[in-house]
Amino acid sequence: MENFVTLTYNGSEIKLPVVIGTEGEKAIDISNLREKSGFITLDTGYANTGSCMSAITYMDGEKGILRYRGIPVEQLAEQATFKETAYLLINGTLPNREQLTNFSVMLNDNSLVHEDLKTFYQNFPRASHPMGILSSMVNALKSFYPTLGTREEEITLTMTRLLAKVRTMAAMSYKISRGHKVVYPRPDLTYCENFLNMMFHTPVKPYELNRAAVNALRVFWILHADHEQNCSTSAVRVVGSARVNLYAAISSGIAALWGPLHGGANQAVIEMLTAIQEDGGNCKKAIARARDKNDPFRLMGFGHRVYKTYDPRAIIMKKMCDELLASLKINDPLLDIATELKEFALKDQYFIDHNLYPNIDFYSGIVLRAIGIPTKMFTVMFAIGRLPGWIAQWKESMDDPKWKICRPRQIYTGEKEYNFVPIHARE
């Protein structure tokens, strides 16, 4: 017997189908609601609205569960490479040895960027934020690689090209912003090693790869690789639904990720810690201000809109953070404040009652700072990690036989109809 719910209004009944996912998630299919009743639903922020059916990522905010294609993120962070994780998300299964080798070769072959891109970078104002530059540059890739076919081989090439070049472009933007010589990728280094080398190697001081830093970056990118239908992923799907090219869709995701309430949260954590330091380093005062409803101050990096218990990624990132700081033996007053603030928050009853535990942004901000990543580059690091998820979500939406261009409705609250008044009568 078909599962359905019944909507009753003014004596009329409308039956709406119930959709059940593989993990037991339930949704009411309202796709025919307006046709049958003349009603639409109103859900500000889409917190209760399913925009699609997806086989990529499963998360349960109440239980603190996150899985990519069915595999717990904890196992991937412990055992997988970032390239394996990217392949899994985009293609649906983990690669065998031959597939992973071919994927690695394609990433290496496409890691260089057109020399003309340097001109683009150099014409941005010096104060430009790296996320704005990255969004523009990804969109510009369409001009350098105009052929976007529909054949599977060409689509695969475009996706791999993005994964290879965005990493190079991010490091290039940092080098150019400092007036340093651009460092090119090396075929003998892994995906994560290459990025760190391109960021920090100079002709006068060769970069020495640190295993703890490389591993921390690997875990950081894996934990950020996808997170279901968040703001930036939804942006990629919405923009992609207009059948724009992949570069334009990803560019929109980067722009959405830029926001301080989304990908910019890890940067906001460091800025918050800096503000606390400048105010004397009083963590108790910061906690008190955060509890005061009349004070606009917010503790960044605590709590999560979806996770109602502990962010499972934060548990992994905390472990990585502890290992990295112990390995690097860093003496940083800001990191000391972060540790003290975390301890205060975990013991404060208000934070406990409201499930305001440190989230992944709190620990990832500390990890990126310890590695040496400039604060303005934090969100760019997030974007590199999230790229496989964006590509996978775009690809899934393109392959959906029930595809429709995204076109939300609204409830109009403006003026009712009235006649135009000529300008002489308005005076």
C-alpha positions, 0 to 999 in steps of 0.5 A, a space after each residue: 500500500 502506498 504511503 501518503 499523508 493527507 492534507 485537509 483544508 476547508 473540508 477538502 483532502 489532498 493525498 501527498 506521497 511519502 518518500 523514504 530514503 535508504 537510512 529511513 529519512 522521510 519526506 512528503 512529496 509536495 511537487 504536485 501540491 500547487 496543482 492540486 490545491 493552489 497552495 505552496 509551502 513556505 520554509 524560510 531558509 529551507 531548513 525543512 525542505 528537501 531540494 533533491 534526492 541524492 546518493 552522495 552524502 548522508 548526515 544525521 545531525 542528531 546522531 552526529 553521523 557523516 558518510 560519503 557514499 556510505 563510508 563513515 568519514 572517520 574511516 576515510 580520514 584515517 585511511 584514505 588519501 584525498 584523491 581516493 576521497 575525491 574519486 569516491 565522491 565523483 564516481 560513486 566507488 573507491 578506485 582500484 589501483 589502476 583507476 587511481 593511477 590513471 586519475 593521478 596521472 590526469 591530475 598531474 598532466 592538468 596541474 599547470 595553468 595557462 601563463 596568461 592567468 598571471 596577467 589576470 591575477 596581477 590586475 586585481 587590486 592588492 587588497 582583493 580577497 582571495 575568494 573573490 579572485 578564485 571565484 573570478 578565475 575559475 569562471 575565467 577558465 571557460 575562456 581558456 578551455 572553451 570546449 565542454 562536450 557532453 561525452 563522458 571523456 570530456 566531462 571527466 577531463 573537465 572535472 579533473 582539470 578543475 581539481 588539478 588547477 584550482 589547487 595550483 591557482 590558489 597557491 599562485 594567488 598567494 605567491 603573486 600577492 606577496 610578489 614572489 616567484 610562482 612555484 609549479 607543481 612537481 610530479 613526485 609529490 602527492 596532492 597535499 605535498 604539492 600544494 604546501 610546496 607551491 605555497 611555501 617553497 622559495 629559491 632561497 629557502 626550499 620548503 621542507 615537507 613536514 609529515 604532520 602538516 601534510 597529514 593534517 592538510 589531507 584530513 582537513 580536505 577530506 573532512 570538508 569534501 562534501 556536506 550534503 545540501 549546504 549553502 554553497 552546494 545548493 548554489 552549485 546545484 541551483 546555478 547548474 540547473 540552468 545548464 551553465 558550464 561546470 566552471 560557472 557553477 563551481 564559481 557560484 559555489 565559491 562565492 557562496 562559500 565566501 560568507 562568514 556564516 559558511 566557509 568564512 567561519 574558520 577565518 572568523 575564528 582566528 579574527 575572534 581570537 585576535 580580538 580577544 587577545 587585543 582585549 587582554 586575552 580574557 576568555 571569561 569575559 568573552 564567554 560572558 559576552 556570548 551569553 548576553 543576548 543584548 551583546 552582538 558579540 558571538 563566539 565563532 566556531 561553536 555550535 552548528 545549524 545541523 549537528 545538534 550534538 557534536 560535529 563528528 568532523 570536529 572530533 577528528 579535527 581536534 585529534 589532528 590539531 593536538 598531534 600537529 601542535 605537539 609535532 611542530 612545538 609552536 609557541 603562539 599566544 593565539 593558540 593558547 587563547 583558543 585552548 583556554 576558550 575551548 576549556 571554558 566553553 566545554 564547562 559552561 552550563 549555558 554552552 552545554 545546555 545549548 549544545 554549543 560544542 566546538 565545531 570543525 571551524 574552530 579546530 580547522 582555523 587553529 590547524 591552518 594557522 599552525 601550518 602557516 596558511 595566511 588567515 585570508 587564505 583559510 576559506 580558499 583552503 575550504 574551497 579546495 577541499 569542497 571541490 570534489 563534493 561540488 563536482 559530484 553534486 553538479 554531475 548527479 544533478 546533470 544525470 538526473 532524469 527528473 531534472 528541472 530548472 530550480 525556480 522557487 516560489 514566494 509569498 508576495 507581501 508588497 502593495 496591492 494593485 494601484 494606478 500609476 500617478 504622473 510625476 506632476 501629480 506626485 509633487 
